[in-house]
Amino acid sequence: MRALTDPYPFPPCPAPFNMARYVLTAGAETPDKIALQILRATGAERWSYARLIAAVRGTGTGLLRAGLVPGDRVLLRLGNTVDFPVAYLGAIAVGLVPVPSSTQLTSPEITRIAQEISPALVLAADGVALPEHPAAVLTQAALHAMQDLPPCDWHMGSPDRPGYIIYTSGSGGQPRAVVHAHRAIWARRMMWEGWYGLSPEDRMLHAGAFNWTYTLGTGLMDPWAIGATALIPEPGAPLGLMLKRFDATIFAAVPGVYRQLLKDGRKLDLPRLRHGLSAGEKLPEATRMAWREATGREIYEALGMSECSTFISSAPGRPAAPGVAGYPQAGRRLAVLGENGQPVARGEEGILAVHQSDPGLMLGYLGADRPELPLNGAWFETGDCVTMAEDEGITYVGRHDDMMNAGGFRVSPLEVERALARAPGIHEIACTEVTVREGVSVIAAFYTADAPLEEAALMEFAAGQLARYKQPRLYRHCESLPRSANGKLSRRALRARFEESV
């Protein structure tokens, strides 16, 4: 049997369609219900669905009054506040194309992005690095004031038109602009049963920041689309206490957050919690077992990417065996391809691929004329090496390229190497992800130089060139860097050499 899933009927996205309207439709039926609670040790800020919808539609009105027209791109330079998702949905509501960006990005990094997307407007919080670009800048205070304006009309249109753009690092070494259609949110319905086990009665607590795409999708858009309540803790809030005090029924985080909650070895009394969710990086089996021991609850893992969000997962209705990442969500058509571009046999290793018909698949990477969707026949290859079992269980083997994972963010070693190659004294440099202890990995830089360089100086140089999550956490001087027989740099050999010495 080939490593290929059969087509599965999934209802097409309605047309005409607007992503923001869809996200808020269920909440409009229960306007007094709490859509969002921002959790603090001293209490919570509550947003009803009526307040959220009014803020989104008022923001849409304000953006149009600022002179923007449907199709214009809006660069979001907003921090970890509720203004971020409100601005995001407000832009989409009136047909604008928001481009979220990490506030950690440096001025050179965000300038490169602005030059590529040509935004008509930049929405910026105080103190955040701005691009060197002629686009007008709107302050967060001015944006916040828009929430009280009269409601905008929904901009309806084809579900296949561009809805938003997010950035991911590609194997080519530069962050790539991923253009998603409005219909991408419709495809996320596959996750409701395929991963979350989500219902309107749930209270989903996501441990991430408002302006992270994992939080934006799993922590906010999906609960709102079904009419549930989203819980977002302020930075530094005690998560264990927040989970219990605010009756969270589902908890979503990256593996590192679970490890932090478990570090003191105590039991966690979470009577309302049904289960946890994990994505962004591989969940160590030891962390899963420790969570089960501390809480009596399970963690369900998902595998995905910026180009298609999560599409493989375990779920309450279909848990995965140890070592298995999960199963294709109902509605997905996936394959494991060999070097010839054809599906391999079940159990054989190959490249995980998503069929071009998947409604959650991106329109493509931003191109000069239109988004470009690179395909191998009818398939988009993810770069993940996997095997597919007879029951369609997917086991993750590793990356086909050398992409690194930094706390849930994929980072290209080429981008980091290119930035650090200019550091004074460095002759040659290679970066890779290394394991420093069980379940913990970091980005490491290995370099050649006349003599070992001051690590503090290297870190200072990196801080001026790269966002914090892209910066190496350790540096090692080498006499030479390992290469394959054909002279190609071998990052895998570097990683193995380091981990043997730990």
Buried (B, 14 or more C-beta within 10 A) or exposed (E): EEBBBEEEEBEEBEEEBBBBBBBBBBBEEBBEBBBBBBBEEEEBEEBBBBBBBBBBBBBBBBBBEBEBEEEBBBBBBBBBBBBBBBBBBBBBBBBBBBBBBBBBBBEBBBBBBBEBBEBBBBBBBEEBBBBEBEBEBBEBEEBBEBBEBEBBBBBEBEBBBBBBBBBBBBBEBBBBBBBBBBBBBBBBBBBBBBBBBBBBEBBBBBBBBBBBBBBBBBBBBBBBBBBBBBBBBBEEBEBBEBBBBBBBBBBBBBBBBBBEBBEEEEEBEBEEBBBBBBBBBBBBEEBBEBBEEBBEBBBBBBBBBBBBBBBBBBBBEBBBEEEBBBBBBBBBBBBBBBEEBBBBEBEEBBBBBBBBEBBBBBBBBBEEEEBEBEBBEEBBBBBBBBBBBEEBBBBBBBBBBBBBBBBBBBBBBBBBBBBBEEBEBBEBBBBBBBBBEEBEBBBBBBBBBEEEBEBEEBBEBBEEBBBBBBBBEBBBBBEEBBEEEEEEBBBEBBBBBBEEEE
